[in-house]
């Protein structure tokens, strides 16, 4: 048998590289130091053995499922797993019944019930979980790529902590790459020379599973050859030839929603509708799309067309009411409208700047004249003293300082040039000529 046949045969018998490289202990886990680093909340929970229900929220391939397995293994807890994609109410109740039956004959700690993609559970399925989580029959560990506050019912969410996982950084990806090359049963036997990692890391997008899938595709393209060369050109070429393999874990879902939003942002209604069709044909949740349209309306269109957010919110409500297949029509209408609208991210930038400044000093004192004075003592201390009621002045405006000391005159909101914000800018220039003036804009 040839070397090429040996390599193909071994690869066929083993699970994919991401599964072969799945960490088995917390010490091998890469990334999420804010949660599992020394002294951090999940590590403390594991080390103390005091486990409560929680939901892991983050993008794909950052270790949500792996972390759940590691916790169960470390704490020696029985581990049940359900996928919200395929499990129904009966499956949930069956698992809970097994857990309750087990507790009657054993004094072991409550088992962990891991639910992948918990955001896809409907209300009835989540209601079926609630009692078992409340009485401690199971410890729920959920994993989701969607904001749990949108998808998880309030009673269940209130009984779970939510921990946010982040995309892996380049340093994390480098650790994973080095580990795979040096320890994997197949890769460590190959002569692999990594010349460049830019394309490898860029296409990975902070996703460990995607990184290892790409690496495996590249290595497989050199079957029968003495040396594997990993460089930007090879990675790009292999992915173009292996799109289906590259998407074997469903990552194309995230690429298409990204292309959809970028097409809306880029004012291309034709591309946006095309990607909308791709998602709908693929069975994407129409409410997921509607939520993304609401976000885009606020982030990318904003005050350039305030009606955009109103229409996007109305679309969400209508889609929630009528469902598919009719929901495709309001989704298409809203997509075309948002893509064809003028764009402004001024409000998005303003809140970003303001939160950055506010985070540096959360204790900055509110000026006395702006403070509430519900008691006589507060009045005597000067609370609200000197406040000027805007409606008592011409044009319902009076020049007074509203920001804390040290931040006077800080400009967070800078209007962009479009029909609606030109009107806002003109008003602000009249009210605050020292901050908003044509001369200042020209100098800037």
C-alpha positions in Angstrom: 0.0 0.0 0.0 1.3 3.4 -1.0 2.0 6.4 1.4 -1.0 8.1 -0.2 -3.3 5.2 0.5 -2.0 5.0 4.1 -2.8 8.6 4.7 -6.3 8.4 3.1 -7.1 5.2 5.0 -6.1 6.6 8.4 -8.0 9.9 7.8 -11.1 8.0 6.9 -11.1 6.0 10.1 -10.7 8.9 12.4 -13.1 11.7 13.4 -12.5 15.2 11.9 -9.6 17.2 13.2 -11.7 19.6 15.3 -13.1 16.6 17.2 -9.7 15.0 17.6 -8.3 18.2 19.1 -11.2 18.9 21.4 -9.8 19.8 24.9 -10.5 17.3 27.7 -9.5 19.5 30.6 -9.6 23.2 31.7 -5.9 23.5 31.4 -6.0 22.5 27.7 -8.9 24.9 27.0 -7.9 27.9 24.8 -9.4 31.4 25.1 -12.1 32.9 27.3 -9.6 33.8 30.1 -12.1 36.3 31.4 -14.3 33.3 32.4 -11.9 30.4 33.0 -8.6 32.2 34.0 -7.3 32.0 37.5 -9.8 33.7 39.9 -12.4 34.1 37.2 -16.1 33.1 37.7 -16.4 29.8 35.9 -13.1 28.5 37.2 -14.1 29.4 40.7 -17.5 27.7 40.2 -15.7 24.5 38.9 -13.1 24.5 41.7 -15.7 25.0 44.4 -18.0 22.4 43.0 -20.9 24.8 43.5 -22.6 24.6 40.1 -25.7 26.6 39.1 -27.5 26.9 35.8 -26.0 29.1 33.2 -26.1 30.0 29.5 -23.0 30.4 27.3 -23.6 33.1 24.7 -21.1 33.6 21.9 -20.2 33.1 18.2 -19.6 29.6 16.8 -16.4 27.7 17.4 -15.3 29.5 20.6 -15.7 26.5 22.9 -19.2 26.5 24.3 -19.9 22.8 23.9 -16.3 21.9 24.9 -16.6 24.0 28.1 -19.8 22.2 29.1 -18.2 18.8 28.6 -15.1 19.8 30.6 -17.2 21.1 33.5 -19.2 17.8 33.6 -16.0 15.7 33.4 -14.1 17.8 36.0 -17.0 17.7 38.5 -17.9 14.0 37.7 -21.5 14.9 36.9 -23.7 12.8 34.8 -24.2 14.6 31.5 -27.3 14.7 29.3 -27.3 16.5 26.0 -30.1 17.7 23.7 -30.0 19.7 20.5 -32.7 22.3 20.3 -32.8 21.7 16.5 -34.0 18.1 16.8 -35.4 17.7 20.3 -39.1 18.2 21.2 -41.0 18.6 24.4 -41.2 14.8 24.8 -37.4 14.5 24.7 -37.0 17.2 27.3 -39.5 15.5 29.6 -37.8 12.1 29.1 -34.4 13.5 30.2 -36.0 15.1 33.2 -37.8 11.9 34.2 -34.5 10.0 33.9 -32.8 12.5 36.1 -35.6 12.4 38.7 -35.6 8.5 38.7 -31.9 8.5 39.2 -32.1 10.8 42.2 -34.5 8.4 43.9 -31.9 5.7 44.0 -28.7 7.8 44.4 -27.4 10.7 46.4 -25.3 11.9 43.5 -25.3 15.6 42.6 -27.8 16.8 40.0 -26.8 15.9 36.5 -25.9 18.6 33.9 -28.4 19.0 31.0 -26.6 20.6 28.1 -28.9 22.1 25.4 -27.1 23.2 22.3 -28.7 26.1 20.3 -31.1 26.7 23.2 -32.3 29.8 21.3 -34.2 27.5 19.0 -36.3 26.0 21.8 -39.9 27.3 21.6 -41.9 28.5 24.7 -43.5 25.1 25.3 -40.1 23.4 25.3 -38.6 26.0 27.6 -41.7 25.7 29.9 -41.0 22.0 30.2 -37.5 22.7 31.5 -38.5 25.3 34.0 -39.7 23.1 36.9 -36.6 20.9 36.8 -34.3 23.8 36.8 -36.2 25.5 39.7 -36.2 22.4 41.9 -32.6 21.5 41.1 -33.4 18.2 39.3 -30.9 19.2 36.6 -28.3 21.9 36.2 -29.1 23.6 32.9 -26.2 24.6 30.7 -27.4 26.2 27.5 -25.3 27.3 24.5 -26.5 30.0 22.1 -25.2 32.2 19.3 -28.2 34.5 19.8 -28.9 37.1 22.5 -30.7 35.0 25.2 -32.8 38.0 26.3 -34.5 37.7 22.9 -34.9 34.0 22.8 -35.1 32.6 26.3 -38.3 33.1 28.3 -38.0 35.4 31.3 -38.7 32.8 34.1 -36.0 30.5 32.7 -33.5 33.3 32.0 -33.9 34.7 35.6 -32.7 31.3 36.9 -29.6 31.3 34.8 -26.5 33.4 34.7 -25.4 34.4 31.2 -21.7 34.3 30.4 -20.5 35.9 27.1 -17.8 34.1 25.2 -15.6 36.0 22.7 -14.1 35.2 19.3 -10.7 33.8 19.7 -7.7 36.2 19.2 -4.8 35.6 16.9 -2.7 34.4 19.8 -5.3 31.8 20.7 -5.5 30.6 17.1 -1.7 30.3 17.0 -1.8 28.1 20.1 -4.4 25.8 18.6 -2.4 25.6 15.3 0.8 24.7 17.1 -1.0 22.1 19.2 -2.6 20.5 16.2 0.6 20.2 14.3 2.5 18.8 17.2 0.0 16.5 18.9 -2.6 15.3 16.4 -2.2 11.6 15.5 -2.1 12.4 11.7 -0.6 15.8 11.5 2.4 15.1 13.7 3.5 12.4 11.2 3.4 14.8 8.3 6.1 17.3 7.4 4.1 20.5 7.5 5.8 23.9 7.0 3.7 26.9 7.9 5.0 29.9 5.9 2.1 32.3 6.5 -0.9 32.4 8.7 -2.7 35.6 7.6 -5.3 33.8 5.4 -5.7 30.9 7.8 -6.5 33.2 10.7 -8.6 35.6 8.6 -10.8 32.9 7.1 -11.1 31.4 10.6 -12.7 34.5 12.0 -11.9 33.7 15.6 -13.5 30.3 15.2 -11.5 27.3 16.5 -13.5 24.7 14.6 -13.3 26.7 11.4 -9.5 27.0 11.8 -9.0 23.3 12.2 -11.4 22.5 9.4 -9.4 24.7 7.1 -6.1 23.3 8.2 -7.4 19.8 7.6 -8.6 20.8 4.1 -5.1 22.2 3.3 -3.3 19.2 4.6 -5.6 16.8 2.7 -4.8 18.7 -0.5 -1.2 17.5 -0.2 -2.0 13.8 0.2 0.9 11.7 -1.2 3.3 14.6 -1.1 6.4 14.7 1.1 5.8 18.2 2.4 2.7 20.3 3.2 3.1 24.1 2.6 0.7 26.3 4.4 0.7 29.8 3.0 -1.9 32.4 2.1 -2.2 31.3 -1.6 -2.7 27.7 -0.7 -5.3 28.4 2.0 -7.3 30.6 -0.4 -7.1 28.2 -3.3 -8.1 25.2 -1.2 -11.2 27.0 0.2 -12.3 28.1 -3.2 -12.2 24.5 -4.3 -13.8 23.1 -1.2 -16.7 25.4 -0.3 -19.0 22.5 0.6 -16.4 20.9 2.9 -15.6 24.3 4.4 -19.3 24.6 5.4 -19.7 21.1 6.8 -20.4 22.4 10.2 -22.9 25.1 9.1 -20.6 28.1 9.2 -22.0 29.4 5.9 -25.0 30.5 7.9 -22.8 33.2 9.5 -21.1 34.2 6.2 -24.5 34.7 4.5 -26.0 36.8 7.2 -22.8 38.9 7.2 -23.1 39.4 3.4 -26.7 40.3 3.8 -26.1 43.0 6.4 -23.1 44.4 4.5 -25.2 44.5 1.3 -27.9 46.5 3.2 -25.2 48.8 4.7 -23.7 49.2 1.2 -27.0 50.3 -0.3 -27.3 47.3 -2.7 -30.9 46.1 -2.6 -30.3 43.5 -5.2 -27.5 41.7 -3.4 -29.4 42.1 -0.1 -32.6 40.4 -1.5 -30.4 37.7 -3.0 -28.9 36.8 0.3 -32.3 37.1 1.9 -33.5 34.5 -0.5 -30.5 32.2 0.2 -31.4 32.4 3.9 -35.1 31.7 3.5 -34.4 28.8 1.0 -32.1 27.4 3.6 -34.7 27.4 6.3 -33.3 30.3 8.3 -35.5 31.5 11.2 -37.3 34.6 9.7 -37.3 36.3 13.2 -33.5 36.0 13.2 -33.5 37.9 9.9 -36.0 40.5 11.2 -33.9 41.2 14.3 -30.9 41.8 12.2 -32.9 44.3 10.1 -33.8 46.1 13.3 -30.2 46.3 14.3 -29.1 47.5 10.8 -31.8 50.2 10.8 -30.5 51.6 14.1 -26.8 51.1 13.4 -26.3 51.8 9.7 -29.2 54.1 8.8 -30.0 55.8 12.1 -31.0 59.4 11.9 -30.4 59.6 8.2 -33.9 58.1 7.9 -35.6 57.6 11.3 -38.5 55.8 9.6 -36.2 52.9 8.9 -36.2 51.7 12.5 -40.0 52.0 12.7 -40.5 49.9 9.5 -37.9 47.3 10.7 -39.7 47.0 14.1 -43.1 46.7 12.3 -41.6 44.0 10.1 -40.4 42.1 13.2 -43.9 42.2 14.6 -45.6 41.2 11.4 -43.2 38.3 10.8 -43.8 37.1 14.4 -47.6 37.2 13.7 -47.9 35.6 10.3 -44.8 33.3 10.0 -43.6 31.7 6.7 -44.1 31.6 3.8 -45.9 34.9 3.9 -43.2 36.5 6.1 -40.9 36.5 3.1 -42.9 39.5 1.7 -42.5 42.0 4.6 -38.9 40.8 5.0 -38.2 41.6 1.3 -40.0 44.9 1.6 -38.0 46.0 4.6 -34.7 44.7 3.1 -35.2 46.8 0.0 -36.3 49.9 1.9 -33.3 49.7 4.3 -30.8 49.0 1.5 -32.2 52.0 -0.5 -32.2 54.4 2.4 -29.5 57.0 3.1 -27.0 55.8 5.7 -25.6 57.3 8.9 -23.9 55.7 11.9 -23.6 58.9 13.8 -25.8 57.7 16.7 -23.9 54.4 16.8 -20.6 56.3 17.0 -22.0 58.7 19.6 -23.0 56.0 22.1 -19.7 54.2 21.5 -17.7 57.4 22.4 -20.0 58.2 25.3 -19.7 54.7 26.8 -15.9 54.8 26.5 -15.7 58.1 28.3 -18.3 57.1 30.9 -16.4 53.9 31.6 -13.3 55.8 32.6 -15.2 57.6 35.5 -18.5 56.1 36.6 -18.4 58.4 39.6 -18.4 61.8 37.8 -20.7 64.0 39.8 -23.9 65.2 38.2 -23.9 69.1 38.3 -25.9 70.4 41.3 -28.3 72.3 39.2 -29.4 69.1 37.4 -29.9 67.0 40.5 -33.2 66.0 41.9 -34.3 67.7 45.1 -37.1 65.7 46.7 -36.3 66.8 50.3 -35.8 70.1 52.0 -32.3 69.2 53.0 -31.4 68.6 49.4 -32.8 72.0 48.5 -30.7 73.6 51.2 -27.6 71.8 49.9 -28.2 73.4 46.5 -29.7 70.5 44.6 -31.5 71.8 41.6 -30.4 75.3 42.5 -29.8 77.4 39.4 -31.5 75.0 37.0 -33.1 76.9 34.0 -36.3 75.4 32.7 -35.9 75.4 28.9 -39.6 76.1 28.2 -39.4 79.4 30.0 -37.0 80.8 27.4 -37.5 81.9 23.8 -37.4 78.9 21.4 -37.6 76.5 24.4 -33.8 76.7 24.8 -31.4 78.2 27.2 -27.6 77.9 27.3 -26.5 75.9 30.4 -24.0 73.2 31.1 -25.3 69.6 31.4 -22.2 67.5 31.5 -20.1 66.8 34.6 -17.1 68.9 35.5 -14.2 68.1 33.3 -16.4 67.0 30.4 -17.8 70.4 29.6 -18.2 70.9 25.9 -17.5 67.3 24.9 -19.1 66.4 21.6 -20.3 62.8 21.2 -22.9 63.2 18.5 -21.5 64.6 15.2 -24.3 64.8 12.5 -23.5 63.3 9.2 -24.4 64.9 5.9 -27.9 63.8 4.8 -31.3 65.3 4.5 -32.6 64.5 8.0 -29.3 65.1 9.9 -28.7 68.4 8.1 -31.9 69.6 9.8 -30.6 68.4 13.2 -27.3 69.9 12.6 -28.8 73.3 11.7 -30.8 73.3 15.0 -27.7 72.3 17.0 -25.6 75.0 15.4 -28.2 77.6 16.5 -28.3 76.2 20.0 -24.7 75.4 20.5 -22.6 77.5 18.1 -19.5 77.0 20.2 -19.7 73.3 19.6 -21.5 72.9 16.3 -20.4 75.4 13.7 -19.6 75.3 10.0 -16.2 76.8 10.7 -15.4 74.0 13.2 -16.5 71.3 10.7 -14.4 72.8 8.0 -11.3 72.8 10.3 -12.1 69.2 11.4 
